[in-house]
Amino acid sequence: MPAFTFDPTTIWEAVARLAHEHDHSWRFTKKGDKRLLCDIEASVAAKRRIKAVKQLAAAERIQAATRARYVWRALPGQSIAERMLRVMRPGEWYGQGDIARMAGVGTSARSKVHQVLLRRRWVEKVRNPAYQGILNPWRINAGAEPEPLHLFRLTELGERIKAALPD
């Protein structure tokens, strides 16, 4: 085996380069990456900051889309009955379906008129004189609108409750 020879000049250059404050060529982070550690830390921090901003923007975009999709839904603390009460005007007669449509609730919520509003005596109920019975399909296809069997309007108590509801 050949003898290993030391070149004092090369050794001295390596020691001088390591001792030099501004020469950080000896700091490797990735293969071939010779940046300063402080530059690398700043780069990583910037990437984290940019990622956090993008995540926040994506979350806001998703929440805005969800709010727009469910705009008909009640705000927290608003019941279906209160929304039905808000849309009714004093002295006017409404069918259950009309009240539900005006309040922006589904057809399954029409029963709240009987279950809540009528039981609490917020509305009164009368038989509709224009009710024609169940329409046959030919009359409906011809454009006839079926009349509701019962009509509802606000009572004095209902008007007071409606006036006391927060906006």
PyMOL commands that set and color helices and strands:
alter all, ss='L'
color gray80, all
select helices_A, chain A and resi 8-19+37-69+80-87+96-103+107-118+137-141+156-164
alter helices_A, ss='H'
color red, helices_A
select strands_A, chain A and resi 123-127+150-154
alter strands_A, ss='S'
color yellow, strands_A
deselect
rebuild
show_as cartoon
